[in-house]
Amino acid sequence: MMGTRDGSVSGMYTLAAYDIIDLLNNYDGLELFISFYEIYCGELYDLLNKRTRVQCREDAKQRVNIVNLTEKPMTIVEDIMEAIHEGLKARTSGKTGANEESSRSHAILTFSIKHGGKLYSKMSFIDLAGSERGADVIDTGKKTKLDGAEINKSLLALKECIRALDRAGKKNHLPFRGSKLTQVLKDSFMGNSKTTMIANVSPALSCCEPTLNTLRYADRVKELKKDAALRNKEVGDEMSKELMLARQNKNVKVIEIDQKTGKPLDQCQELSKDFKPTLKKNVDPVDILAQ
């Protein structure tokens, strides 16, 4: 996620930071915040606030919230990377037969884009804990065994959620509460989200078995269909409601765009100054990042 140690190759965190900052510089009124926390042995810890324990809760609309999680405002890439390094130093790690320093927790880094204090969109990076087998672990103490068991338990819960989503049906129970990992990832698999999984494998013959297991896991995720047609309809309905409310509000003016030509329909109304930058060229910053 961080790239090479000598800095010759940038990692995903760095590349994302540059792209997001570059994009936000072209839009007025948008602000960037980052949060960074880990899930260790079923508990959540704020990596940007001395590993303070935080709570994961659902509101009345079943949206997941991390209570009292630190969100730092960011304007330049250097500050973002400094905060990420701070969080990585606090992250839980351990020594295994496969790695000198293996992550023993799941880490979630989130870039939140806000407009007028309200969440506009967000991008999350979930770095899953190392899933070495018990035989690969050098330290065979009770704590190490418990760490490994908890990691495997959460990864199994994630697999069960993927299976449930693959069976796609409104009446199907989706076991997101099976672990803290699946609970916080709920909005990454539901709603109007785009999710990509990157499998970290090794070409070494000695790693053949774990590599195959990882590829099988990734193949299962690849087959997942998030019921895009239904999701887009729900999002479209929600946007229609917002459009109707906007029309009723005299303080907010709306432009309707022809989806085929990209040109305004009929006579365009005057835009509110606050909304004009974000509607420039009818482009959503999040869609650009997703590309």
URSUL-V304666 format. One record per residue. PSI is psi in radians with two decimals (* if undefined). OMEGA is omega in degrees with one decimal (NA if undefined). D_CENTER is the distance of its C-alpha to the mean C-alpha in whole Angstrom. Layout:
{{PSI;OMEGA;D_CENTER} {PSI;OMEGA;D_CENTER}}
This chain:
{{-0.49;-177.1;14} {-0.16;-177.5;16} {-2.92;-178.3;19} {2.70;-178.0;22} {-0.58;-178.2;24} {-0.04;176.8;27} {0.09;-178.1;24} {-0.48;178.1;26} {2.16;-178.7;23} {2.52;178.0;19} {-3.12;-177.1;16} {-0.67;179.2;13} {-0.83;-177.5;12} {-0.81;-179.2;15} {-0.73;179.3;15} {-0.73;-179.7;12} {-0.80;179.4;14} {-0.78;-178.2;17} {-0.75;-177.7;16} {-0.80;179.0;14} {-0.75;179.1;17} {-0.69;-179.6;20} {-0.79;-177.0;18} {-0.44;177.6;19} {-0.29;179.7;22} {0.00;-177.6;23} {2.25;178.2;22} {2.58;173.1;24} {-0.05;178.9;23} {2.39;-179.8;19} {2.59;-178.9;18} {2.33;175.1;15} {2.58;174.8;14} {2.60;173.5;11} {2.68;-175.6;11} {2.06;179.1;11} {2.85;179.2;12} {2.72;173.7;13} {1.96;-177.5;14} {2.11;-179.0;18} {0.74;175.1;20} {0.10;179.0;19} {2.66;-179.6;18} {2.37;-179.4;16} {2.31;-179.7;17} {1.95;-177.3;16} {-0.19;178.1;16} {0.16;179.2;17} {1.03;173.6;20} {0.63;179.2;22} {0.66;175.3;20} {2.37;179.7;21} {2.34;178.8;20} {2.86;-175.7;18} {2.51;176.1;18} {2.13;-177.8;15} {2.77;175.9;17} {2.43;178.5;17} {-3.01;-176.8;19} {-0.44;179.9;22} {0.24;178.5;20} {0.47;174.1;17} {2.38;-176.3;14} {2.29;177.9;13} {2.43;174.7;13} {1.88;-173.1;13} {2.29;176.5;17} {0.38;177.2;18} {2.34;-179.6;15} {2.30;172.9;16} {2.05;-178.2;15} {2.25;176.8;17} {2.46;-177.0;18} {2.48;177.5;18} {-0.34;-179.4;20} {2.70;-176.7;21} {-0.68;-176.9;19} {-0.72;179.1;21} {-0.64;178.0;20} {-0.84;-177.4;16} {-0.60;177.1;17} {-0.74;179.2;20} {-0.69;179.3;17} {-0.75;177.5;15} {-0.69;177.2;18} {-0.78;-179.9;19} {-0.70;-179.1;16} {-0.59;177.8;17} {-0.55;-178.1;21} {-0.22;-176.3;20} {2.52;-178.8;18} {2.28;178.8;20} {2.95;180.0;21} {2.91;-177.9;24} {2.31;177.3;27} {3.03;178.3;27} {-0.39;-178.4;30} {-0.54;-175.9;27} {2.46;175.2;26} {-0.61;-179.4;27} {1.71;-178.5;24} {2.36;178.8;21} {2.29;179.9;18} {0.26;178.3;19} {2.80;172.3;16} {2.28;-178.8;12} {2.34;-179.3;10} {1.97;175.6;7} {2.21;-177.0;7} {2.24;171.0;6} {2.04;180.0;8} {2.19;177.7;10} {2.17;-176.5;13} {2.66;176.6;15} {2.08;-178.7;19} {0.54;179.4;22} {-0.11;-179.4;20} {2.54;-178.8;18} {2.17;179.6;14} {-0.79;176.3;14} {2.97;177.8;11} {2.71;176.9;7} {2.18;-177.6;5} {2.47;174.3;2} {2.10;-178.9;5} {1.92;179.1;6} {1.81;-176.4;10} {2.62;-179.9;12} {2.69;177.1;15} {2.35;-174.5;18} {0.71;178.8;20} {2.59;176.8;24} {2.80;179.2;26} {-0.58;-179.1;29} {-0.35;-178.2;31} {-0.17;-174.8;29} {2.19;-178.6;29} {-0.87;179.3;32} {1.94;-176.7;32} {0.42;179.2;33} {2.94;-177.2;33} {-0.74;-178.2;32} {-0.75;-179.7;29} {-0.71;178.6;28} {-0.69;178.6;28} {-0.69;177.0;26} {-0.86;-178.6;23} {-0.70;179.6;24} {-0.70;-179.6;24} {-0.68;177.8;21} {-0.85;180.0;19} {-0.64;179.2;21} {-0.78;-178.6;21} {-0.64;177.6;17} {-0.61;176.0;16} {-0.70;177.8;19} {-0.67;177.6;18} {-0.73;178.6;15} {-0.69;179.5;17} {-0.66;177.2;19} {-0.71;179.0;16} {-0.73;177.9;16} {-0.74;-179.4;20} {-0.71;178.5;20} {-0.60;-179.4;18} {-0.48;178.1;20} {-0.14;174.2;23} {1.86;175.3;22} {2.37;-176.4;24} {-0.51;-176.5;24} {-0.17;-179.4;26} {2.44;176.0;24} {2.23;177.9;23} {1.93;-171.6;19} {0.98;-179.1;19} {-0.40;-179.5;15} {0.16;179.7;18} {-0.43;176.9;19} {2.87;178.0;17} {-0.59;179.4;14} {-0.90;-178.4;12} {-0.52;179.4;12} {-0.78;-178.7;12} {-0.33;179.2;9} {0.05;-174.5;7} {-0.83;-176.7;10} {-0.15;175.2;8} {-0.36;-179.9;6} {-0.26;-178.0;10} {2.86;175.0;12} {-2.80;-175.0;13} {1.20;-177.7;13} {2.76;175.3;9} {2.21;-174.3;9} {2.33;176.9;8} {2.35;176.3;10} {2.31;177.1;11} {2.11;-179.3;13} {2.19;179.9;16} {1.92;-175.9;18} {2.96;-179.4;21} {2.48;177.9;25} {-0.08;-177.1;28} {2.44;180.0;30} {-0.60;-179.0;32} {-0.32;-179.3;32} {0.28;-174.9;28} {-0.86;-176.4;29} {-0.90;178.8;28} {-0.55;177.9;25} {-0.78;178.1;24} {-0.72;178.8;25} {-0.72;179.1;23} {-0.74;179.6;20} {-0.66;176.6;21} {-0.70;178.5;22} {-0.82;-179.7;19} {-0.64;179.2;17} {-0.63;177.8;20} {-0.74;179.1;19} {-0.66;-178.5;16} {-0.59;-177.6;17} {-0.15;-176.4;20} {2.25;175.2;17} {2.15;-175.5;18} {0.48;178.5;16} {1.00;-172.7;19} {-0.70;-177.8;18} {-0.80;179.7;22} {-0.73;-178.5;22} {-0.77;-179.6;18} {-0.61;177.4;19} {-0.76;179.7;23} {-0.73;178.8;21} {-0.71;178.8;19} {-0.72;177.7;22} {-0.72;-179.6;24} {-0.71;178.9;22} {-0.65;178.4;23} {-0.71;177.7;26} {-0.77;-179.9;27} {-0.65;179.3;25} {-0.74;178.7;28} {-0.73;178.8;30} {-0.67;179.8;30} {-0.66;179.5;30} {-0.57;-179.7;33} {-0.34;-179.0;34} {1.99;-175.5;33} {-0.31;-177.5;36} {-0.19;-179.0;34} {2.15;178.9;31} {2.55;-173.6;32} {2.48;173.4;31} {2.26;175.1;31} {2.28;-175.5;31} {2.34;174.3;30} {2.12;-175.4;32} {-0.45;-178.2;29} {-0.79;-175.6;31} {-0.38;-176.9;33} {0.13;-178.7;30} {2.69;179.6;33} {2.52;176.0;34} {2.28;178.8;36} {-2.51;-177.1;39} {2.12;179.7;39} {2.44;175.9;36} {2.83;-178.6;36} {2.35;-179.5;36} {2.58;170.7;32} {2.44;-177.2;31} {-0.59;-178.0;31} {-0.50;-174.7;27} {-0.29;-175.2;26} {-0.80;-178.8;28} {-0.66;-175.9;25} {-0.27;179.3;22} {0.08;-177.5;24} {2.16;179.2;26} {0.31;177.7;27} {0.69;-177.8;24} {2.33;177.1;21} {2.16;179.9;18} {-0.62;-178.4;16} {-0.64;177.4;13} {-0.64;178.4;15} {-0.79;-179.8;16} {-0.65;-177.3;13} {-0.44;179.8;12} {*;NA;16}}
